[in-house]
Amino acid sequence: MDWSLLLERESFFVLTAAALATLFLFLFRLFLAWYSDQWLKMPRFRLRSHLVRAGAAFFTTPEIK
């Protein structure tokens, strides 16, 4: 790998650093989720399932008996 490209172009260095930081933080988030599920036995707040339930409640018509 040509290290001079990272050192000469500040924008490319920032892009590379941001990509590495994003990858590291994503892996750290996965580790924390695994740790919470396996060791702490703590259920996680799952935003996607809450959004699906809220959307279904908001956009469907209620059944009137």
N, C-alpha and C positions, 0 to 999 in steps of 0.2 A: 504494500500500500504506500502511496506517495504522501508522506506526512506534510510535505511543504504545501500541498493544496489546502489542507486544514489550517495551516498557519498563515498563509498569505491572504486567503479570502475569509474575512470575518463572518460574512453571511453564511458561508458553507459550514464554518465551525459552529455557529449558533444553531443551524439546522441539525447538524450531527449531534450536538449536545442535547438539543430538545428531543430528538428521536430516542437517544439513549435514556434520557430521564423518563420519557413516556413509557418505554419498555420496562425499565426498572420499577416504576411506580405501579404498572399494571401487574407485574409479577408479585410485587409486595402485597397488592390487594388480593390476589389469588391466594397467597400464603395466609393472609389474615382470615380469609373466608374459610379455608381449610382448617385452620387452627380453631376457629370459632365452632365449626361443625363437629370436629373430631374430639377436641379436648375439653372445651368449655360447655359443650352440649347446649349452646345458646342459639335459638332460631334467629336467622338473619332477616332483616327487613328487605323484602323483595319488591322493589319499586315497580318492576314490569308487571307482576301479577296484580298489584294494587291498581295500576293504571288500567289494566284490562277489566277488572271488576268495576271500576268507576266508569269507564266508557260504556260498559254493558248496562249499567244502571242508568246512565244519563241518556243513552241513545235508544233504548228499547222502550216500547210502550208497555205499561203494566197491564196485567190481565185482571179484568174486573169480573167478578163472579156474581 
